[in-house]
């Protein structure tokens, strides 16, 4: 891996640029400024109005109107611009030897995701995706429960990510919201799916779907997950339910203190099912437990991890392969929505007509190491 250019060679600290200072970009500015291993944070945004607004909170930050002018002043870049610009900006920065953290969605097309992974490999730089929930203590707890077998055999998972807005300009609700849930599912299950079915519709927007439903199928473990995302719902919902043969768990990210609740509930088939006077199933009702979770700020941990990876050469937990695995699911879901059928992940992999032997090698590598 190449050493970072500029400031890190002499100070051992990183100069970080943040491209795009909207909702997420401004949060990255705050968290990066709080890290001792970051010597300077600069913002990259063509809007003088947005820069002026940010300076009310962070008056000392330097600003640049575009990436090209900022490159000499940074060692690493956070890309928090509109999704369609993620791949061009990330590749331009990596080609200049800069390390890159890309906000979700990693890319809007699978081909671009492959190009980003290849560029990072060729340049020997860190490439990381902002799948923030993989740094969330509640999601860590869910993964541990599943890995230990606390829930028994998994029956199904169900997620809902709903709200009224915010409508995006260049991606539909699938690419805007579903990356969170797909990345959580992959992480909790320790696997990637084999197929996807997706239904979506447009209501308040002419071009972009504002609600979508996905059925995501995994082979290992053999389980299905249902994902509901919407920009057009009166209630804000951020909830995941995991149902097993022994216990059931609800993760509600909007709960202040009890984000995880473990329900000791379940059903089992009666041995005397031939007796038609009895219900076919027996029901178990037990206690509800809210395990203690250490408080953390996922975005702060994510940014700190990115900086540590740049400075030490460590591989990110949410690296380019992680981002690619989620984009594969999104591309399959988009195709399913268009053709009204189940789409296998292998289909979208095969659909890439890649002539570059190096990219083919990278694609094979990231498939093997996607989790």
N, C-alpha and C positions, 0 to 999 in steps of 0.2 A: 504494500500500500504506500502510495506517495505521502510524504510528509506535507502537512498543510503549508501553504505559501505564506509569506509576509510575517504577520505578527507572531505566530506560534513558534517560529524557528528561534526567536530571540527571547520571548517572554514566557513560553509554555502556556499561554492563554490564547483564547480564540476570539477572533473578530467575526461577528455573525451579522449577516444581512437578512432582513425580513422583507420579502417581496409581497406586496399587497398588505395594506393595513386596515382592512375591514374588520369584521367581527373577530375572526380567528387570528388574523395577523397581529392585531393590537394586543391580544392575549399573549402571543409568542414574544412580543417586545417586552412585556412586563416580566414574564418568567425568565427569559434570557438575561435581562438586566439584573436579576436577583442571584445569578450564579457567579461564584467566585472565579470559576475557570473561564469566564467570558470577560474579556477586557473592554470590548466595545460592541454596541449594537447600532447598526445603521438601518434606516428604512428606505425602501425602494418603491416609489409610487408616483405616477405622473400627476396625481391630483394635489394641487397646492392646498385645497380646502381640507382634505383628509390629513395631510401632513400638519397643517396649522392646528387642527383639532387635537391630534395626538400630542403635539408639543405643549398643550395645556397640562398634561400629566407628566410628560417626559421632555422637558425643555432642552435637555443637553444632546438629544439624538441628532446625528447628522442625517441628511436625506439626499437621495439621488432620484432623478426622474425615470431612469431606466437601468436595466441590469448591466449593460455594457459600461456605463460610466462608473458604476459601483464596484466592478470586479477588482480593481487594484486595492480597494479598501476593505476587502473581506477575505476570510479563509473558508467560510461555510455559509450556506444559504438555506433559509426556510422559505418554501414556496407556498404562499397562502393566497394566491390569485384565483380568478375564475378557473374552473376545472379544465376547460379546453386549452388553457395556456400552460398547464402543469408540465407536460412533456417538453415543449419547446424551451421553456425557461430552465428546467432541470438539466436537459441535455447541454444547453449552452454553458451553463455553470460548470458542469462536470467536464466538459471538453476544455474548459479553462483551468482545470485542476482543483475545482472547489468541491467540497463535500456538501451533500444536499439532503434535506429533510422535506418531503413532499406531503402536504396535507391531503386528506381524503377528498374525493376519490383519487387514487394514485394516478390513474389515467382514464380517459374517456373511451379509449380503444385499446384492444389487446395488443395490437401491433406496436402502439406507442409504449405500452408497458414493457414489452420485450426490448425495444430500442433503449429505454432508460436503463434496464438491467445490463444490457450489453455495454453501453457507454460507461457505466460505473466500473464494470470489470476491466475494460480496456484502459481506463484512466487510473485504476487502483485507488478509487476514492470511495468514501462511505456513501451509500444510498439507503435512506430509511423512509418509511411511510408513517404518516401520523394516525395510526389506528389506536387512538388514545385509550380506548376501553381495555386494551391489553395491559395497561398500567394501572388499572383500577382494582383496589383491594377486594371489592365484592366479586369481580370477575375471577380474580385469583382464587377466592374461596369456592366459587362454583366449579372451577376446574379441579380443585383438590377433591371436592366431594365426588365428582364423577370418576376421577382417577382411582379413588379409594373404594369405589363401589358402594358408597353410603346410600345411594338411592335405589340400589338393586338394578334390575334390567331396565334400561331406558325405554320408555314407551314412545314419547314424543317431546319436542320442544316447541314453544310458541312465543313469538316476540311481537311487540307492537311499539311503533315509534310514530306518534301522531301529534299533529298540532295544526293551528291555523296559520299557514305560511311557514317560513319565508320562501316565496317563489324565487327560483333561480332563473338566470337568463340563458344559460347554455347547456344545462342538463336537466333531465326530468327527475321526479321524486325518487326513482329507483337509484340513480347514481348519486343523488344528494344524501339520502338517508340510509339506504340499505347497506352501504359499506360498513357502518358501525355494527349492524347485527350479524352480517356475514363474518366479519373478523372475530366477533365474540364467539359465534358458533364454532368456527374453525379452531379457535384457541381452547374453548371449553372441552370440545370433543377430541382435541389432539389429532385432527384429521381434516381432509378436504372432501367436498362432496363429489358425487359421480354424475348427478343429473339435477336439472332444475325445470320446474314449470312456473310460468308467470302469467298473471292476468293484470292488466292495467287499463285505466281509462282517463280521458281528459274531460274536465268539467269547466273550471273557471279559466283554463288556459287553452288556446287554440292548438298550439304545437306540441306542448309537453304534457305527458301524463302526470297527474297530480295525486293519484292514488294507485297503489299496486299491491298485489298479493303474490307471494312466492311460496312454493313448496320445494324445499331443498332436501335432497336425498343423499344419505351417507351410507357407505358399505361397512366401514370400520369406525365406530360401532354401527351396526345395522339399525338406523333410526332416521326418522324424517323430522324436519323442522318447518314450521309455518311462520312466515314473516309478513307482517302487515305494515306498510309505510304510507303516510298520507300528509299532504300539505293542507288538507281540506277537512279538518275535524274540529269540533268545538272544544274538545278537551285535550290538554297536553298529556301525553302518555309516553312513558319510557319504561317498559316492563318486559321481563322475560320470565317464562314459566318452564320449569323442567320437571317432567312427570316420569317417575320410575315405579317399579313394582313394589318397592319398600317405602319410599318417601317422595314427597313433592317439594319443590323449592320455588319461591317467587323472589326475583330480583327486581326491585322497583327503585330506579335511580332518583326518583323524585321524593322518596322518603328521606327525611332528615337524618334519623338515627338508626332505623331498622331497615336498612336497604335489602338485607337478606332475611327471609323468613322460611324456616324449614318446617313443613307440615308432615306430621307423622300420620298420614292418612293413606288409604289404599283400598283396593278391591281384589277379591280372588274368587275364582269359580268354586261353587259348592261341590263337594263330593257326591251329595245326594241330589244331583241335578235332575234325576229321573222323576223326582217327586214334584209334580207340577203345582202343588199347593204352596211350594216354597219359592222365594225369589231365586233366580239363577246365580246370583252373586252374593257373597258376604262382604260386608263393609267394615272397615277399621277406622276409628276416629281416635286420634291421639293428640298429644300436646303440640303447640306451635312454639318453636324456639327461634329466637333472633340471636345468632352468634355474634360475639364481639368482633368488630372489624377495626383494625388500626386505621386511623384517618390518614388519607393521603390526597394530594392534588395530582391527578393523573397527568395533566399537561406538564406540570413542573417536572415530574419524574421522567416523562417522555423526553423533554428537552434536555434534562440533565444527562440522560442515557445517551442521547445523540452526541452531545459534547464529549462525554467520556469515550465514546467509540472513536470519534475523530482523534482525540489526543492519545489514545492507547492502541489503536488498531483493532480493537475488539469488534466482533461482528454484531450488528444490531439485532435485538430480539424481533423487531418488526422491520426486517430488511426488504430488499427489492423483491425477493422470492415471495415474501408474505403479501406484499402489495399485488404482485402478479396473480397469486392464487385467488384473491378477491375479485380482481378485474375479470378473470376467467368466468367466475360465477355471474358477474354483472352482464358480460357479453352474451353468455348463454341465456340469461333471463330476458335480455332484450330481443334475442332471436325467438325465444319461446313466445313472447308477447306478440311478436309480428306474425309468426306462423301458426300460433294456436296449437302448440304441441309440446311434449316433453323434449328437452334438449340435453344431450349428454355432454359433459365437459370435454370429453375426448373429441367431439365434433368440432368445437371451436378451436381446439388445438390443431386439428388436421386442416381446418379451413385456412390457416395461415400459410400462404405460399411464400416461403422464405428461401431465397437463393443463397444468402450469405451463410457459409458453413459455420462461422463463428457464432452467429445468432442461433442456429440450430443446436449447437453444442450448449449454449447458455440456456436455451429453452429446456433441454433435457435435464440439465443440472437443477434448475429451479423447480421443476416438477418433482424431482426426487427429494428436495430439501424444503418443500413449501411450508411445512409445519414447524 
